[in-house]
């Protein structure tokens, strides 16, 4: 949580290759990771980036070596995608950061896309956007109505 009370979401990828037969049934995949998509950012103002100092973050992450090539959003704006080139078995990504204005979170989903088996859903966290209070909506609506009234009055006086 930032000093302002807003949340940043951290993600980190690694491909475990400790098994001699990685990719076999019941073993971790050996495929290159192409993309990490984190969901439920519709309507959320975000800033994205990465951190090289993962070990200083007080959580589960470490210092990584692989940075995403690009970052983008899908057409609906719901999914923030980190796209990789050359993320191979044994690699660890930099800490991937999505900064938000959210103040609470819920259990959500991230999507990992690899070069062979396709998409895999994994557990993650997602922001819960603050909902505007009814009084705020009423106040904004009243202000817009006043502006419309004044404009129509000015147009009537000109004629």
FIDRENKOL-625972 format. One record per atom (N, C-alpha, C): residue in one letter; atom name; x, y, z. Coordinates in steps of 0.001 Angstrom, whole numbers, always signed. Layout:
! FIDRENKOL-625972
aa=a | at=CA | u=X | v=Y | w=Z
...
This chain:
! FIDRENKOL-625972
aa=x | at=N | u=+853 | v=-1178 | w=+0
aa=x | at=CA | u=+0 | v=+0 | w=+0
aa=x | at=C | u=+892 | v=+1231 | w=+0
aa=x | at=N | u=+552 | v=+2169 | w=-846
aa=x | at=CA | u=+1285 | v=+3424 | w=-927
aa=x | at=C | u=+923 | v=+4324 | w=+256
aa=x | at=N | u=+1703 | v=+5362 | w=+483
aa=x | at=CA | u=+1426 | v=+6306 | w=+1561
aa=x | at=C | u=+70 | v=+6984 | w=+1365
aa=x | at=N | u=-364 | v=+7098 | w=+98
aa=x | at=CA | u=-1646 | v=+7731 | w=-210
aa=x | at=C | u=-2832 | v=+6817 | w=+92
aa=x | at=N | u=-2558 | v=+5553 | w=+435
aa=x | at=CA | u=-3635 | v=+4606 | w=+713
aa=x | at=C | u=-4061 | v=+3806 | w=-502
aa=x | at=N | u=-3393 | v=+4018 | w=-1650
aa=x | at=CA | u=-3732 | v=+3264 | w=-2851
aa=x | at=C | u=-2846 | v=+2032 | w=-2960
aa=x | at=N | u=-3280 | v=+1088 | w=-3785
aa=x | at=CA | u=-2581 | v=-188 | w=-3895
aa=x | at=C | u=-1796 | v=-301 | w=-5195
aa=x | at=N | u=-608 | v=-888 | w=-5104
aa=x | at=CA | u=+161 | v=-1317 | w=-6256
aa=x | at=C | u=+120 | v=-2841 | w=-6253
aa=x | at=N | u=-21 | v=-3432 | w=-7435
aa=x | at=CA | u=-79 | v=-4883 | w=-7556
aa=x | at=C | u=+1231 | v=-5362 | w=-8162
aa=x | at=N | u=+1915 | v=-6309 | w=-7480
aa=x | at=CA | u=+3202 | v=-6841 | w=-7926
aa=x | at=C | u=+3013 | v=-8270 | w=-8414
aa=x | at=N | u=+3683 | v=-8584 | w=-9516
aa=x | at=CA | u=+3644 | v=-9930 | w=-10086
aa=x | at=C | u=+5064 | v=-10320 | w=-10450
aa=x | at=N | u=+5354 | v=-11624 | w=-10378
aa=x | at=CA | u=+6651 | v=-12110 | w=-10827
aa=x | at=C | u=+6460 | v=-13513 | w=-11381
aa=x | at=N | u=+7105 | v=-13786 | w=-12508
aa=x | at=CA | u=+7020 | v=-15089 | w=-13164
aa=x | at=C | u=+8346 | v=-15826 | w=-13056
aa=x | at=N | u=+8254 | v=-17139 | w=-12946
aa=x | at=CA | u=+9440 | v=-17981 | w=-13102
aa=x | at=C | u=+8981 | v=-19315 | w=-13645
aa=x | at=N | u=+9865 | v=-19955 | w=-14392
aa=x | at=CA | u=+9578 | v=-21284 | w=-14921
aa=x | at=C | u=+10480 | v=-22257 | w=-14182
aa=x | at=N | u=+9867 | v=-23149 | w=-13431
aa=x | at=CA | u=+10600 | v=-24114 | w=-12620
aa=x | at=C | u=+11095 | v=-25248 | w=-13517
aa=x | at=N | u=+12371 | v=-25483 | w=-13517
aa=x | at=CA | u=+12932 | v=-26573 | w=-14322
aa=x | at=C | u=+13755 | v=-27519 | w=-13453
aa=x | at=N | u=+13336 | v=-27701 | w=-12212
aa=x | at=CA | u=+14111 | v=-28556 | w=-11311
aa=x | at=C | u=+13970 | v=-30035 | w=-11659
aa=x | at=N | u=+12872 | v=-30420 | w=-12302
aa=x | at=CA | u=+12687 | v=-31821 | w=-12653
aa=x | at=C | u=+13469 | v=-32139 | w=-13936
aa=x | at=N | u=+14126 | v=-33269 | w=-13927
aa=x | at=CA | u=+14904 | v=-33667 | w=-15112
aa=x | at=C | u=+14001 | v=-33852 | w=-16324
aa=x | at=N | u=+12762 | v=-34221 | w=-16081
aa=x | at=CA | u=+11830 | v=-34458 | w=-17184
aa=x | at=C | u=+10775 | v=-33360 | w=-17256
aa=x | at=N | u=+11189 | v=-32103 | w=-17116
aa=x | at=CA | u=+10207 | v=-31018 | w=-17153
aa=x | at=C | u=+9414 | v=-31100 | w=-18455
aa=x | at=N | u=+8164 | v=-30828 | w=-18344
aa=x | at=CA | u=+7268 | v=-30917 | w=-19492
aa=x | at=C | u=+6545 | v=-32244 | w=-19588
aa=x | at=N | u=+6993 | v=-33241 | w=-18817
aa=x | at=CA | u=+6313 | v=-34535 | w=-18813
aa=x | at=C | u=+5039 | v=-34433 | w=-17993
aa=x | at=N | u=+4203 | v=-35453 | w=-18071
aa=x | at=CA | u=+2953 | v=-35469 | w=-17321
aa=x | at=C | u=+3243 | v=-35274 | w=-15836
aa=x | at=N | u=+2563 | v=-34303 | w=-15226
aa=x | at=CA | u=+2728 | v=-34029 | w=-13812
aa=x | at=C | u=+3941 | v=-33183 | w=-13477
aa=x | at=N | u=+4687 | v=-32772 | w=-14478
aa=x | at=CA | u=+5881 | v=-31962 | w=-14263
aa=x | at=C | u=+5647 | v=-30550 | w=-14809
aa=x | at=N | u=+6422 | v=-29559 | w=-14341
aa=x | at=CA | u=+6279 | v=-28194 | w=-14859
aa=x | at=C | u=+6576 | v=-28135 | w=-16358
aa=x | at=N | u=+5950 | v=-27198 | w=-17026
aa=x | at=CA | u=+6178 | v=-27020 | w=-18458
aa=x | at=C | u=+7573 | v=-26464 | w=-18717
aa=x | at=N | u=+8084 | v=-26712 | w=-19893
aa=x | at=CA | u=+9393 | v=-26194 | w=-20304
aa=x | at=C | u=+9239 | v=-25132 | w=-21392
aa=x | at=N | u=+8051 | v=-24703 | w=-21650
aa=x | at=CA | u=+7782 | v=-23781 | w=-22750
aa=x | at=C | u=+8115 | v=-22348 | w=-22367
aa=x | at=N | u=+8523 | v=-21556 | w=-23363
aa=x | at=CA | u=+8755 | v=-20130 | w=-23149
aa=x | at=C | u=+7445 | v=-19444 | w=-22783
aa=x | at=N | u=+7512 | v=-18501 | w=-21850
aa=x | at=CA | u=+6349 | v=-17677 | w=-21517
aa=x | at=C | u=+6305 | v=-16511 | w=-22491
aa=x | at=N | u=+5139 | v=-16260 | w=-23067
aa=x | at=CA | u=+4980 | v=-15165 | w=-24010
aa=x | at=C | u=+4318 | v=-13952 | w=-23375
aa=x | at=N | u=+3362 | v=-14211 | w=-22440
aa=x | at=CA | u=+2608 | v=-13083 | w=-21891
aa=x | at=C | u=+2045 | v=-13436 | w=-20528
aa=x | at=N | u=+1989 | v=-12423 | w=-19667
aa=x | at=CA | u=+1236 | v=-12488 | w=-18413
aa=x | at=C | u=+148 | v=-11438 | w=-18535
aa=x | at=N | u=-1090 | v=-11861 | w=-18413
aa=x | at=CA | u=-2216 | v=-10927 | w=-18440
aa=x | at=C | u=-2875 | v=-10888 | w=-17074
aa=x | at=N | u=-2962 | v=-9716 | w=-16493
aa=x | at=CA | u=-3613 | v=-9571 | w=-15192
aa=x | at=C | u=-4950 | v=-8878 | w=-15418
aa=x | at=N | u=-5991 | v=-9404 | w=-14789
aa=x | at=CA | u=-7354 | v=-9024 | w=-15152
aa=x | at=C | u=-8013 | v=-8064 | w=-14176
aa=x | at=N | u=-9176 | v=-7598 | w=-14599
aa=x | at=CA | u=-10096 | v=-6774 | w=-13820
aa=x | at=C | u=-9603 | v=-5356 | w=-13583
aa=x | at=N | u=-9012 | v=-4757 | w=-14598
aa=x | at=CA | u=-8584 | v=-3370 | w=-14508
aa=x | at=C | u=-9497 | v=-2453 | w=-15323
aa=x | at=N | u=-10695 | v=-2923 | w=-15692
aa=x | at=CA | u=-11652 | v=-2104 | w=-16437
aa=x | at=C | u=-11995 | v=-857 | w=-15638
aa=x | at=N | u=-11887 | v=+303 | w=-16284
aa=x | at=CA | u=-12231 | v=+1556 | w=-15626
aa=x | at=C | u=-11200 | v=+2024 | w=-14624
aa=x | at=N | u=-10128 | v=+1275 | w=-14463
aa=x | at=CA | u=-9098 | v=+1608 | w=-13483
aa=x | at=C | u=-7964 | v=+2345 | w=-14178
aa=x | at=N | u=-7604 | v=+3486 | w=-13645
aa=x | at=CA | u=-6453 | v=+4236 | w=-14123
aa=x | at=C | u=-5212 | v=+3547 | w=-13590
aa=x | at=N | u=-4293 | v=+3175 | w=-14480
aa=x | at=CA | u=-3112 | v=+2444 | w=-14043
aa=x | at=C | u=-1848 | v=+3063 | w=-14611
aa=x | at=N | u=-753 | v=+2758 | w=-13963
aa=x | at=CA | u=+572 | v=+3025 | w=-14483
aa=x | at=C | u=+1307 | v=+1704 | w=-14310
aa=x | at=N | u=+2124 | v=+1322 | w=-15280
aa=x | at=CA | u=+2790 | v=+24 | w=-15209
aa=x | at=C | u=+4292 | v=+203 | w=-15315
aa=x | at=N | u=+5000 | v=-791 | w=-14835
aa=x | at=CA | u=+6450 | v=-771 | w=-14919
aa=x | at=C | u=+7025 | v=-2041 | w=-14356
aa=x | at=N | u=+8320 | v=-2013 | w=-14074
aa=x | at=CA | u=+8956 | v=-3164 | w=-13451
aa=x | at=C | u=+10028 | v=-2670 | w=-12495
aa=x | at=N | u=+10430 | v=-3562 | w=-11599
aa=x | at=CA | u=+11443 | v=-3252 | w=-10593
aa=x | at=C | u=+12545 | v=-4304 | w=-10662
aa=x | at=N | u=+13785 | v=-3857 | w=-10569
aa=x | at=CA | u=+14911 | v=-4783 | w=-10557
aa=x | at=C | u=+15292 | v=-5190 | w=-9142
aa=x | at=N | u=+14764 | v=-4473 | w=-8157
aa=x | at=CA | u=+15129 | v=-4716 | w=-6757
aa=x | at=C | u=+14075 | v=-5556 | w=-6035
aa=x | at=N | u=+13702 | v=-6671 | w=-6633
aa=x | at=CA | u=+12650 | v=-7507 | w=-6063
aa=x | at=C | u=+12896 | v=-7952 | w=-4648
aa=x | at=N | u=+14152 | v=-8197 | w=-4281
aa=x | at=CA | u=+14440 | v=-8697 | w=-2932
aa=x | at=C | u=+14166 | v=-7650 | w=-1861
aa=x | at=N | u=+14004 | v=-6374 | w=-2230
aa=x | at=CA | u=+13709 | v=-5341 | w=-1240
aa=x | at=C | u=+12209 | v=-5189 | w=-1001
aa=x | at=N | u=+11396 | v=-5838 | w=-1833
aa=x | at=CA | u=+9947 | v=-5779 | w=-1667
aa=x | at=C | u=+9564 | v=-6767 | w=-578
aa=x | at=N | u=+8856 | v=-6321 | w=+466
aa=x | at=CA | u=+8563 | v=-7222 | w=+1594
aa=x | at=C | u=+7460 | v=-8227 | w=+1270
aa=x | at=N | u=+7763 | v=-9155 | w=+399
aa=x | at=CA | u=+6797 | v=-10193 | w=+20
aa=x | at=C | u=+7549 | v=-11370 | w=-576
aa=x | at=N | u=+6974 | v=-12076 | w=-1476
aa=x | at=CA | u=+7499 | v=-13327 | w=-1997
aa=x | at=C | u=+8475 | v=-13183 | w=-3155
aa=x | at=N | u=+8759 | v=-12003 | w=-3625
aa=x | at=CA | u=+9515 | v=-11836 | w=-4863
aa=x | at=C | u=+11021 | v=-11773 | w=-4624
aa=x | at=N | u=+11774 | v=-11978 | w=-5702
aa=x | at=CA | u=+13231 | v=-11930 | w=-5661
aa=x | at=C | u=+13728 | v=-10993 | w=-6759
aa=x | at=N | u=+15033 | v=-10804 | w=-6820
aa=x | at=CA | u=+15594 | v=-10046 | w=-7935
aa=x | at=C | u=+15460 | v=-10887 | w=-9193
aa=x | at=N | u=+14882 | v=-10308 | w=-10226
aa=x | at=CA | u=+14713 | v=-11024 | w=-11478
aa=x | at=C | u=+15682 | v=-10538 | w=-12519
aa=x | at=N | u=+15652 | v=-11211 | w=-13689
aa=x | at=CA | u=+16566 | v=-10832 | w=-14759
aa=x | at=C | u=+15856 | v=-10518 | w=-16076
aa=x | at=N | u=+14625 | v=-11000 | w=-16259
aa=x | at=CA | u=+13971 | v=-10864 | w=-17553
aa=x | at=C | u=+12900 | v=-9778 | w=-17494
aa=x | at=N | u=+13060 | v=-8776 | w=-18340
aa=x | at=CA | u=+12088 | v=-7677 | w=-18414
aa=x | at=C | u=+11109 | v=-7948 | w=-19538
aa=x | at=N | u=+9869 | v=-7465 | w=-19412
aa=x | at=CA | u=+8936 | v=-7598 | w=-20526
aa=x | at=C | u=+9401 | v=-6718 | w=-21687
aa=x | at=N | u=+9123 | v=-7176 | w=-22921
aa=x | at=CA | u=+9456 | v=-6372 | w=-24094
aa=x | at=C | u=+8522 | v=-5185 | w=-24223
aa=x | at=N | u=+7227 | v=-5434 | w=-24012
aa=x | at=CA | u=+6215 | v=-4381 | w=-24073
aa=x | at=C | u=+5133 | v=-4655 | w=-23037
aa=x | at=N | u=+4348 | v=-3623 | w=-22785
aa=x | at=CA | u=+3204 | v=-3732 | w=-21881
aa=x | at=C | u=+2028 | v=-3072 | w=-22585
aa=x | at=N | u=+832 | v=-3651 | w=-22468
aa=x | at=CA | u=-338 | v=-3061 | w=-23109
aa=x | at=C | u=-1611 | v=-3508 | w=-22435
aa=x | at=N | u=-2737 | v=-3015 | w=-22969
aa=x | at=CA | u=-4054 | v=-3395 | w=-22466
aa=x | at=C | u=-4875 | v=-3955 | w=-23607
aa=x | at=N | u=-5823 | v=-4841 | w=-23279
aa=x | at=CA | u=-6702 | v=-5346 | w=-24322
aa=x | at=C | u=-7720 | v=-4267 | w=-24688
aa=x | at=N | u=-8537 | v=-4542 | w=-25711
aa=x | at=CA | u=-9473 | v=-3537 | w=-26230
aa=x | at=C | u=-10464 | v=-3052 | w=-25170
aa=x | at=N | u=-10870 | v=-3922 | w=-24259
aa=x | at=CA | u=-11835 | v=-3523 | w=-23226
aa=x | at=C | u=-11165 | v=-2763 | w=-22082
aa=x | at=N | u=-9841 | v=-2825 | w=-22007
aa=x | at=CA | u=-9120 | v=-2168 | w=-20922
aa=x | at=C | u=-9070 | v=-2992 | w=-19656
aa=x | at=N | u=-9656 | v=-4183 | w=-19675
aa=x | at=CA | u=-9725 | v=-5007 | w=-18473
aa=x | at=C | u=-8411 | v=-5714 | w=-18156
aa=x | at=N | u=-7689 | v=-6147 | w=-19190
aa=x | at=CA | u=-6484 | v=-6943 | w=-18970
aa=x | at=C | u=-5246 | v=-6105 | w=-19269
aa=x | at=N | u=-4343 | v=-6041 | w=-18301
aa=x | at=CA | u=-3031 | v=-5435 | w=-18509
aa=x | at=C | u=-2090 | v=-6585 | w=-18848
aa=x | at=N | u=-1438 | v=-6512 | w=-20016
aa=x | at=CA | u=-579 | v=-7594 | w=-20475
aa=x | at=C | u=+883 | v=-7208 | w=-20485
aa=x | at=N | u=+1729 | v=-8079 | w=-19942
aa=x | at=CA | u=+3178 | v=-7942 | w=-19995
aa=x | at=C | u=+3664 | v=-8964 | w=-21023
aa=x | at=N | u=+4270 | v=-8509 | w=-22116
aa=x | at=CA | u=+4676 | v=-9369 | w=-23219
aa=x | at=C | u=+6185 | v=-9594 | w=-23171
aa=x | at=N | u=+6587 | v=-10857 | w=-23288
aa=x | at=CA | u=+7995 | v=-11225 | w=-23166
aa=x | at=C | u=+8544 | v=-11753 | w=-24485
aa=x | at=N | u=+9862 | v=-11571 | w=-24660
aa=x | at=CA | u=+10619 | v=-12196 | w=-25742
aa=x | at=C | u=+11778 | v=-12932 | w=-25084
aa=x | at=N | u=+11844 | v=-14217 | w=-25276
aa=x | at=CA | u=+12970 | v=-14956 | w=-24730
aa=x | at=C | u=+12888 | v=-15267 | w=-23253
aa=x | at=N | u=+11685 | v=-15458 | w=-22716
aa=x | at=CA | u=+11523 | v=-15848 | w=-21308
aa=x | at=C | u=+11505 | v=-17373 | w=-21280
aa=x | at=N | u=+12640 | v=-17977 | w=-20948
aa=x | at=CA | u=+12816 | v=-19416 | w=-21081
aa=x | at=C | u=+12840 | v=-20116 | w=-19723
aa=x | at=N | u=+12754 | v=-21446 | w=-19719
aa=x | at=CA | u=+12824 | v=-22197 | w=-18465
aa=x | at=C | u=+14052 | v=-21812 | w=-17647
aa=x | at=N | u=+13834 | v=-21613 | w=-16352
aa=x | at=CA | u=+14879 | v=-21208 | w=-15443
aa=x | at=C | u=+14966 | v=-19704 | w=-15238
aa=x | at=N | u=+14339 | v=-18921 | w=-16105
aa=x | at=CA | u=+14362 | v=-17459 | w=-15971
aa=x | at=C | u=+13408 | v=-16999 | w=-14874
aa=x | at=N | u=+13722 | v=-15832 | w=-14321
aa=x | at=CA | u=+12863 | v=-15168 | w=-13347
aa=x | at=C | u=+12626 | v=-13757 | w=-13860
aa=x | at=N | u=+11363 | v=-13335 | w=-13917
aa=x | at=CA | u=+11067 | v=-11997 | w=-14424
aa=x | at=C | u=+11419 | v=-10934 | w=-13389
aa=x | at=N | u=+11599 | v=-9723 | w=-13876
aa=x | at=CA | u=+11656 | v=-8594 | w=-12965
aa=x | at=C | u=+10318 | v=-8531 | w=-12239
aa=x | at=N | u=+10230 | v=-7752 | w=-11189
aa=x | at=CA | u=+8956 | v=-7572 | w=-10501
aa=x | at=C | u=+8102 | v=-6667 | w=-11380
aa=x | at=N | u=+6944 | v=-7156 | w=-11794
aa=x | at=CA | u=+6036 | v=-6427 | w=-12673
aa=x | at=C | u=+5040 | v=-5672 | w=-11807
aa=x | at=N | u=+4890 | v=-4380 | w=-12036
aa=x | at=CA | u=+4105 | v=-3526 | w=-11154
aa=x | at=C | u=+2952 | v=-2891 | w=-11925
aa=x | at=N | u=+1761 | v=-2946 | w=-11330
aa=x | at=CA | u=+608 | v=-2198 | w=-11835
aa=x | at=C | u=+176 | v=-1274 | w=-10698
aa=x | at=N | u=+387 | v=+30 | w=-10889
aa=x | at=CA | u=-13 | v=+1018 | w=-9891
aa=x | at=C | u=-1453 | v=+1421 | w=-10150
aa=x | at=N | u=-2268 | v=+1477 | w=-9088
aa=x | at=CA | u=-3684 | v=+1804 | w=-9236
aa=x | at=C | u=-4094 | v=+2869 | w=-8214
aa=x | at=N | u=-5334 | v=+3296 | w=-8339
aa=x | at=CA | u=-5931 | v=+4191 | w=-7345
aa=x | at=C | u=-6884 | v=+3418 | w=-6430
aa=x | at=N | u=-6933 | v=+2100 | w=-6604
aa=x | at=CA | u=-7788 | v=+1257 | w=-5775
aa=x | at=C | u=-7284 | v=+1261 | w=-4331
aa=x | at=N | u=-8208 | v=+1098 | w=-3403
aa=x | at=CA | u=-7842 | v=+1048 | w=-1990
aa=x | at=C | u=-8138 | v=-308 | w=-1365
aa=x | at=N | u=-8819 | v=-1182 | w=-2098
aa=x | at=CA | u=-9093 | v=-2536 | w=-1620
aa=x | at=C | u=-8885 | v=-3513 | w=-2770
aa=x | at=N | u=-8830 | v=-4803 | w=-2434
aa=x | at=CA | u=-8598 | v=-5818 | w=-3455
aa=x | at=C | u=-9409 | v=-7064 | w=-3153
aa=x | at=N | u=-9478 | v=-7942 | w=-4164
aa=x | at=CA | u=-10172 | v=-9222 | w=-4025
aa=x | at=C | u=-9341 | v=-10292 | w=-4728
aa=x | at=N | u=-9677 | v=-11541 | w=-4487
aa=x | at=CA | u=-9028 | v=-12639 | w=-5196
aa=x | at=C | u=-9476 | v=-12573 | w=-6653
aa=x | at=N | u=-8535 | v=-12730 | w=-7558
aa=x | at=CA | u=-8840 | v=-12656 | w=-8984
aa=x | at=C | u=-8043 | v=-13680 | w=-9763
aa=x | at=N | u=-7779 | v=-13354 | w=-11025
aa=x | at=CA | u=-7116 | v=-14284 | w=-11919
aa=x | at=C | u=-6078 | v=-13566 | w=-12759
aa=x | at=N | u=-4996 | v=-14247 | w=-13029
aa=x | at=CA | u=-4022 | v=-13817 | w=-14017
aa=x | at=C | u=-3964 | v=-14915 | w=-15081
aa=x | at=N | u=-3541 | v=-14561 | w=-16267
aa=x | at=CA | u=-3478 | v=-15511 | w=-17376
aa=x | at=C | u=-2033 | v=-15571 | w=-17853
aa=x | at=N | u=-1469 | v=-16770 | w=-17881
aa=x | at=CA | u=-126 | v=-16977 | w=-18407
aa=x | at=C | u=-269 | v=-17661 | w=-19752
aa=x | at=N | u=+364 | v=-17092 | w=-20782
aa=x | at=CA | u=+329 | v=-17667 | w=-22123
aa=x | at=C | u=+1737 | v=-18122 | w=-22457
aa=x | at=N | u=+1863 | v=-19426 | w=-22789
aa=x | at=CA | u=+3182 | v=-19931 | w=-23175
aa=x | at=C | u=+3196 | v=-20313 | w=-24649
aa=x | at=N | u=+4363 | v=-20737 | w=-25136
aa=x | at=CA | u=+4537 | v=-20969 | w=-26561
aa=x | at=C | u=+3952 | v=-22282 | w=-27049
aa=x | at=N | u=+3556 | v=-23182 | w=-26162
aa=x | at=CA | u=+3065 | v=-24476 | w=-26622
aa=x | at=C | u=+1657 | v=-24798 | w=-26149
aa=x | at=N | u=+1439 | v=-24777 | w=-24846
aa=x | at=CA | u=+158 | v=-25270 | w=-24337
aa=x | at=C | u=-928 | v=-24209 | w=-24267
aa=x | at=N | u=-600 | v=-22961 | w=-24548
aa=x | at=CA | u=-1631 | v=-21927 | w=-24577
aa=x | at=C | u=-1788 | v=-21201 | w=-23263
aa=x | at=N | u=-3060 | v=-20945 | w=-22889
aa=x | at=CA | u=-3355 | v=-20118 | w=-21716
aa=x | at=C | u=-3577 | v=-20969 | w=-20479
aa=x | at=N | u=-3078 | v=-20466 | w=-19353
aa=x | at=CA | u=-3292 | v=-21089 | w=-18059
aa=x | at=C | u=-3725 | v=-20007 | w=-17085
aa=x | at=N | u=-4844 | v=-20221 | w=-16399
aa=x | at=CA | u=-5294 | v=-19281 | w=-15368
aa=x | at=C | u=-4571 | v=-19585 | w=-14063
aa=x | at=N | u=-4129 | v=-18531 | w=-13386
aa=x | at=CA | u=-3497 | v=-18679 | w=-12079
aa=x | at=C | u=-4145 | v=-17703 | w=-11113
aa=x | at=N | u=-4106 | v=-18033 | w=-9831
aa=x | at=CA | u=-4678 | v=-17147 | w=-8819
aa=x | at=C | u=-3851 | v=-15876 | w=-8700
aa=x | at=N | u=-4533 | v=-14773 | w=-8506
aa=x | at=CA | u=-3879 | v=-13473 | w=-8344
aa=x | at=C | u=-4820 | v=-12588 | w=-7541
aa=x | at=N | u=-4464 | v=-11341 | w=-7396
aa=x | at=CA | u=-5343 | v=-10372 | w=-6753
aa=x | at=C | u=-5725 | v=-9306 | w=-7761
aa=x | at=N | u=-6880 | v=-8691 | w=-7557
aa=x | at=CA | u=-7362 | v=-7654 | w=-8463
aa=x | at=C | u=-7916 | v=-6488 | w=-7655
aa=x | at=N | u=-7874 | v=-5297 | w=-8253
aa=x | at=CA | u=-8360 | v=-4121 | w=-7527
aa=x | at=C | u=-9880 | v=-4097 | w=-7443
aa=x | at=N | u=-10379 | v=-3507 | w=-6381
aa=x | at=CA | u=-11808 | v=-3196 | w=-6280
aa=x | at=C | u=-11894 | v=-1681 | w=-6348
aa=x | at=N | u=-12549 | v=-1193 | w=-7371
aa=x | at=CA | u=-12633 | v=+246 | w=-7576
aa=x | at=C | u=-13592 | v=+868 | w=-6581
aa=x | at=N | u=-13245 | v=+2034 | w=-6067
aa=x | at=CA | u=-14189 | v=+2716 | w=-5181
aa=x | at=C | u=-15416 | v=+3153 | w=-5978
aa=x | at=N | u=-16583 | v=+2954 | w=-5397
aa=x | at=CA | u=-17810 | v=+3391 | w=-6069
aa=x | at=C | u=-18153 | v=+4795 | w=-5600
aa=x | at=N | u=-18582 | v=+5650 | w=-6514
aa=x | at=CA | u=-18920 | v=+7006 | w=-6104
aa=x | at=C | u=-20137 | v=+7009 | w=-5181
aa=x | at=N | u=-20120 | v=+7906 | w=-4234
aa=x | at=CA | u=-21241 | v=+8023 | w=-3307
aa=x | at=C | u=-22420 | v=+8666 | w=-4019
aa=x | at=N | u=-23663 | v=+8302 | w=-3678
aa=x | at=CA | u=-24832 | v=+8876 | w=-4341
aa=x | at=C | u=-24883 | v=+10401 | w=-4250
aa=x | at=N | u=-24397 | v=+10941 | w=-3127
aa=x | at=CA | u=-24413 | v=+12403 | w=-2985
aa=x | at=C | u=-23485 | v=+13050 | w=-4007
aa=x | at=N | u=-22352 | v=+12428 | w=-4272
aa=x | at=CA | u=-21402 | v=+12975 | w=-5247
aa=x | at=C | u=-22018 | v=+12997 | w=-6638
aa=x | at=N | u=-22694 | v=+11918 | w=-7005
aa=x | at=CA | u=-23339 | v=+11853 | w=-8315
aa=x | at=C | u=-24419 | v=+12923 | w=-8408
aa=x | at=N | u=-25198 | v=+13096 | w=-7358
aa=x | at=CA | u=-26252 | v=+14106 | w=-7337
aa=x | at=C | u=-25649 | v=+15514 | w=-7456
aa=x | at=N | u=-24550 | v=+15760 | w=-6763
aa=x | at=CA | u=-23883 | v=+17058 | w=-6803
aa=x | at=C | u=-23367 | v=+17364 | w=-8212
aa=x | at=N | u=-22739 | v=+16390 | w=-8855
aa=x | at=CA | u=-22238 | v=+16582 | w=-10222
aa=x | at=C | u=-23402 | v=+16800 | w=-11180
aa=x | at=N | u=-24461 | v=+16033 | w=-11033
aa=x | at=CA | u=-25648 | v=+16192 | w=-11886
aa=x | at=C | u=-26267 | v=+17566 | w=-11738
aa=x | at=N | u=-26352 | v=+18066 | w=-10504
aa=x | at=CA | u=-26918 | v=+19397 | w=-10274
aa=x | at=C | u=-26037 | v=+20469 | w=-10917
aa=x | at=N | u=-24721 | v=+20296 | w=-10849
aa=x | at=CA | u=-23801 | v=+21244 | w=-11468
aa=x | at=C | u=-23957 | v=+21266 | w=-12982
aa=x | at=N | u=-24093 | v=+20106 | w=-13586
aa=x | at=CA | u=-24291 | v=+20036 | w=-15036
aa=x | at=C | u=-25623 | v=+20655 | w=-15444
aa=x | at=N | u=-26648 | v=+20446 | w=-14643
aa=x | at=CA | u=-27950 | v=+21041 | w=-14937
aa=x | at=C | u=-27867 | v=+22568 | w=-14873
aa=x | at=N | u=-27120 | v=+23099 | w=-13919
aa=x | at=CA | u=-26957 | v=+24542 | w=-13788
aa=x | at=C | u=-26227 | v=+25109 | w=-15003
aa=x | at=N | u=-25180 | v=+24413 | w=-15459
aa=x | at=CA | u=-24444 | v=+24865 | w=-16647
aa=x | at=C | u=-25370 | v=+24872 | w=-17854
aa=x | at=N | u=-26161 | v=+23840 | w=-18040
aa=x | at=CA | u=-27093 | v=+23767 | w=-19169
aa=x | at=C | u=-28130 | v=+24886 | w=-19090
aa=x | at=N | u=-28635 | v=+25171 | w=-17900
aa=x | at=CA | u=-29630 | v=+26231 | w=-17718
aa=x | at=C | u=-29032 | v=+27586 | w=-18094
aa=x | at=N | u=-27814 | v=+27855 | w=-17627
aa=x | at=CA | u=-27169 | v=+29148 | w=-17923
aa=x | at=C | u=-26886 | v=+29297 | w=-19413
aa=x | at=N | u=-26469 | v=+28219 | w=-20051
aa=x | at=CA | u=-26208 | v=+28294 | w=-21498
aa=x | at=C | u=-27489 | v=+28589 | w=-22257
aa=x | at=N | u=-28567 | v=+27905 | w=-21882
aa=x | at=CA | u=-29828 | v=+28133 | w=-22595
aa=x | at=C | u=-30337 | v=+29547 | w=-22334
aa=x | at=N | u=-30130 | v=+30061 | w=-21154
aa=x | at=CA | u=-30537 | v=+31426 | w=-20826
aa=x | at=C | u=-29748 | v=+32448 | w=-21644
aa=x | at=N | u=-28434 | v=+32207 | w=-21780
aa=x | at=CA | u=-27604 | v=+33096 | w=-22580
aa=x | at=C | u=-28008 | v=+33071 | w=-24047
aa=x | at=N | u=-28326 | v=+31907 | w=-24571
aa=x | at=CA | u=-28764 | v=+31809 | w=-25965
aa=x | at=C | u=-30098 | v=+32527 | w=-26167
aa=x | at=N | u=-31008 | v=+32436 | w=-25211
aa=x | at=CA | u=-32317 | v=+33079 | w=-25317
aa=x | at=C | u=-32170 | v=+34591 | w=-25303
aa=x | at=N | u=-31243 | v=+35117 | w=-24480
aa=x | at=CA | u=-31054 | v=+36565 | w=-24383
aa=x | at=C | u=-30428 | v=+37156 | w=-25648
aa=x | at=N | u=-29681 | v=+36359 | w=-26381
aa=x | at=CA | u=-29047 | v=+36856 | w=-27599
aa=x | at=C | u=-30042 | v=+37045 | w=-28733
aa=x | at=N | u=-31125 | v=+36325 | w=-28726
aa=x | at=CA | u=-32084 | v=+36385 | w=-29835
aa=x | at=C | u=-32902 | v=+37623 | w=-29818
